[in-house]
Amino acid sequence: MILDDSKLTIRTAASEDLANLLHLARTAFLQAFSAGNKPENVQAYLNEAFTLEQFEKEMLETASKFFVAEKSGKLIGYTKVNQVPVQTDVHDSESLEIARLYVLEDHLGSGVGKNLLDTAIDFAKQNHKKYLWLGVWEMNARAIRFYEKNGLRIFGSHPFPFGDEVQTDYLMRIDF
């Protein structure tokens, strides 16, 4: 019997995924934010938010959860969700925040992001949340279109410190 190992799997990240998850996260972040940003700001943010120590801490946080997208034995995308008290902005116990949702460039448009978003929405509903929200860089038109296509709407904005700049993220949400 031949098994098809190219099927997409979405699962909760485990501690043994840490090194591969960090590599995926750094790669996807560079792919998403290198264009249109100063290299020193990108590097500064990577050095702050995408370190082994930071990811270990985030994985141990009980109010956060990582889901990974895996295909042919390789991690190709992930999302991190936050509940209160670790949410970055809204701090509403009736909500779930998507803190990060990244897919490797080679897999954009293939449904991986939609599967990760659906996983986060399902997780929110299973945990009796009334809505899901996230922040997205105002200059990331592709991501904004993706979220709008999937039912999220802009409801505000917030400043996002990025190296020596302060950028603006739109806050988007979907109600259940």
HELIX and SHEET records of a PDB file:
HELIX    1   1 SER A   15  ASP A   17  5                                   3    
HELIX    2   2 LEU A   18  PHE A   33  1                                  16    
HELIX    3   3 PRO A   39  ALA A   49  1                                  11    
HELIX    4   4 LEU A   52  LEU A   60  1                                   9    
HELIX    5   5 GLU A  105  HIS A  107  5                                   3    
HELIX    6   6 VAL A  112  GLN A  126  1                                  15    
HELIX    7   7 ALA A  141  LYS A  149  1                                   9    
SHEET    1   A 7 THR A   9  THR A  12  0                                        
SHEET    2   A 7 SER A  64  LYS A  71 -1                                        
SHEET    3   A 7 LYS A  74  ASN A  82 -1                                        
SHEET    4   A 7 SER A  95  VAL A 103 -1                                        
SHEET    5   A 7 TYR A 131  TRP A 137  1                                        
SHEET    6   A 7 GLU A 165  ASP A 175 -1                                        
SHEET    7   A 7 ARG A 153  PHE A 162 -1                                        
END                                                                             
